Amino acid sequence: MSEDFKLDATARNDLGKGASRRLRRLAKQVPAVIYGGNVAPASVSVSENELMKHLEHEAFYSHIISLNVDGTAQDVILKDVQRHPSKPVVLHLDFLRIDKSTKVHTHVPLHFINEAGSKGVKIQGGKVVHNLTQLDIICFPHQLPEFIEVDLAAAEVGTIIHISDLKLPSGVISADLQKGADHDLAVATIQKPKGAAEGEEA
């Protein structure tokens, strides 16, 4: 796990869509809400410039953030980022308070490795389809991985890699597999090259 991120925030009382638009346009601040735990939700704002720098790091989306609200720090994770549909603008953020002694349910990105060199692609001419790009996990905050690798080196045409095939870090479990075997979703599939079936029949 990488080091915790730090982000400054300011409490805000001026709520509503109009207030949020003014906040973004005039103050270059992004509205956000902090929720969870035994504390009431709190409305805050964060610096747009500082936020955009953090959002460039993939780990920011799945790691502990030390959110400093008017001088008081609290541990949170980023649960949702609302973006403008056509402009590179962040509209709103949701932060979830966490307790480092309590497990969290969140998601982390999947990194597919050895894809181009896999037998199914390099030798058999197949195509890799990514069925999932992130994985829902449950673990203690200090066990949060930056990402989870999906090794395709040995995958052949017709191979379907499921969640149960992944090697998860110590202490990390799949939220889907906790629901039962019926939720062992496909992560990646190696499809036959176009025309392969016809060629085999001929």
GIGIPE-V209597 format. One record per run of one state. SS is the DSSP state (~ for helix, > for strand, _ for the rest). FROM is the first residue (numbers start at 1). TO is the last residue. Records with the same first field share a line. If there is no record, write none. Layout:
BEGIN
SS = FROM-TO / FROM-TO
END
This chain:
BEGIN
_ = 1-4 / 12-16 / 27-28 / 36-41 / 56-57 / 62-64 / 70-71 / 84-89 / 98-102 / 114-118 / 124-126 / 131-133 / 144-146 / 152-159 / 166-172 / 175-176 / 180-180 / 184-185 / 192-195 / 202-202
> = 5-11 / 29-35 / 42-47 / 65-69 / 72-83 / 90-97 / 103-113 / 127-130 / 134-140 / 147-151 / 160-162 / 173-174 / 186-191
~ = 17-26 / 48-55 / 58-61 / 119-123 / 141-143 / 163-165 / 177-179 / 181-183 / 196-201
END
